[in-house]
């Protein structure tokens, strides 16, 4: 809208905003955070936002060490650093699922680069799509973006006076103090033998862990392990050798894996057996078995759980503990205070299906406070899901009889709450977009007017640049989708007709949208003409086995490959890829708005839900056998929407400190493609090391279990098995849209989001909202903003910084 | 009316989600032909369960489940005719529509200007006052700053005076959003906020530059804030005099 005048001629020193020091610093921080958070995310299942950490570090380096950083220079640094870092949550939620499903990724494979290119395209699309909405979301709708406000409070603290800096630091200190006992137990050291019973008593380790540790201690003391363990170790060694050869033979690897399973020894992992073998052969000392990742019990550093606060003892007539106080059946009353949450409902004696649990999360408290009154809608949605729907469904017998009151909330989440919540989100977002159309029109008009201003005085990136970026990214997405869409369904697998290995020399056939490869020309001919294939006469039979390759047989083959035809199966392959790329891009735009709205209103973002829907949509369009295409587009979308939300948050911070949006937008568009490359190579490196060490790329058998990708894996197999509850999504969408008819068009988004999130975070978040309202009532709205926001910024930053530090220690300890 | 509308919305939402939850839970009292061949999506009967997820409903399995007293099963397939609470859901949809419209109407009436058109103590007038005060502060600063010789003092003055805008006036304007939308319409509100936000961002920049002791940039940004703030006032004033 308005222009920034240029500095007058002869001005002694320009105001520092975009500087080389800020860019270099931010790139280094962004790259390091990206790689380390990718590793941590694959290991522990969640990632950290980078803006707050980058702002604090930027402060230290640019203002502290270099002694020249301005508020806006530090803002540019946090914008770039978070843009480089943020893509990791998009990649690690999606790409590792391919490794879990048995696909291989390598830097010299086309697939790896196609996925990387798709993620880079997604990054550009996410940023380019959301830029035109800055005016509408930040300047007109005035979404708060609690974390972004926190970052702005940090950036402004030098000029805000000593008192506010002290309040900010007090928030950081309190947050770290509260969060320390939550994070510390993540650091586990090998337990001493005399502490094993105590660890079992405090529910830190299972009795089986203690037993295994004593067993390993016995081996170390004797200098030998039982024969069956050594045998298992030998097979594992053969397996690892087979995997490490230059040309691994899949069949022999599969056979060795089966042998490992057959030779399994109770309570002993193959890896432990392998280590015992090496020790018995003198290749490593026996004492090297004293490692947590080999199965030696880990003793966590102290946490809240060590306070050992349990429910009071309540017994039946026979003196046996009531199931109500002993859910896990270990003959002790259950803990009500664990490391990361407190179960107030059980303390108050609420029925078990009402799980009133609070997360010990200063971040959620701070975000709730900064959101204020609007956040109560989130709390209301959580109450609807977990205190109305779940208990009623349980009491009315809408859950299987095997579900107990204690397991009802978990079942209700998967069966009703999550699909309805995602539906409400979609419907609410759609209604929000419709209601905001006049604002969007005004915002776009304003951007169009600004585009005609001289280049140096524009505040906003012009629409032409954005359209060019979108067109380029769309082309990349099409190329990636086209390549993956034309990949044979049975590449590297047996020929459907002859059962022999397929050959690249034989012309493949296309059937119901799938490309099928064959071992020989004759097999291909039989498939095409619907002929008969003679599989020979098995021993003991008089008649040869013959298969007629008619439609029914071909359909059976597709079903055996979990490959149902997609809605676009009838289209030519290039056109199909183009339609999928366009639908994917439109979906990225819509999902980006949803995520930005959610983050703007509450600080929570339903990335996993959006990724899930993307994969479902692509599999419905391209067919359930198109897993690679679905994951490729899912990865692109996840990267896009995380960056859209990050970009909007950075622009919100920028607004609060008075940054010029155009500078942030140009820099962000330039650096966003870097993040996915770093993240993909990190995943590749971790997978390669895991394959060498554990025989598998990722998953529960490795230190990087990739929990989020496991969830997506369940969804993919669910789609292939026809288990997606589309009617619930539809009902939710209708309810979400209608909720927006009232005074607040985005209500469906808030209610849906809270049905989809775990209640313990919502509960803590709700306390923050209520605290804001109480403080505003007592001390006034302005006071609550002036002092509450810096304090809560400290709460948000303190937890993030401490968690990053703890992650570093965990990773350093292996 | 707003209260009644809100209560209808809440009740309809509760009934809506409850009835939606039964979409995949057909009653076993339905005739066999509407249930046979469906695939279970959760264990049924027991405990221990009589049937597992993935099992197909056969006449024998149906008979066993009914004999066990099972009333509903979770299946993979959806059909409107099997949905026992579909009529509840339709009622919930109607209730949400009626309640939403009632709430919207009540909000419009709440913020509508009075018939006499007199200036009242309302969020909209508070926003108007806040904008006027913001402009006053910006103008006063522009007039005062040339008289302050020391650059550091100029910066301190800017930070001190703009603190008031950031802490109070901007917040008041943002909080008046529903009232301003009622007064200006969504398009008019968007236009007003477009101008106001541009001015506010320049004031924020002036604050940041002053906090960094960069008086020239702070003064430039302060000067740049005048035009958009004037336009915002014009937009608000034009509507007020209608």
Interface residues (C-beta under 8 A of the other chain):
Chain A: X1 X2 X3 X4 X5 X7 X8 X11 X12 X13 X14 X15 X70 X71 X72 X135 X136 X138 X139 X140 X142 X155 X156 X158 X159 X160 X384 X385 X388 X389 X392 X393 X397 X398 X399 X400 X401 X402 X415 X416 X420 X435 X436 X438 X439 X441 X442 X443 X446 X459 X655 X656 X657 X658 X659 X660 X722 X723 X725 X726 X727 X728 X731 X732 X734 X735 X738 X739 X740 X741 X742 X743 X751 X755 X781 X782 X785 X786
Chain B: X5 X6 X9 X13 X14 X16 X17 X18 X20 X21 X22 X23 X24 X25 X39 X41 X42 X43 X44 X45 X46 X47 X48 X49 X70 X71 X72 X74 X76 X78 X83 X89 X92 X93 X96 X97 X99 X100 X101 X103 X104 X107 X159 X167 X168 X171 X174 X175 X177 X178 X185 X186 X187 X189 X190 X191 X193 X194 X195 X197 X198 X199 X200 X201 X202 X203 X204 X205 X206 X207 X208 X209 X210 X211 X212 X214 X216 X217 X220 X221 X223 X224 X225 X227 X228
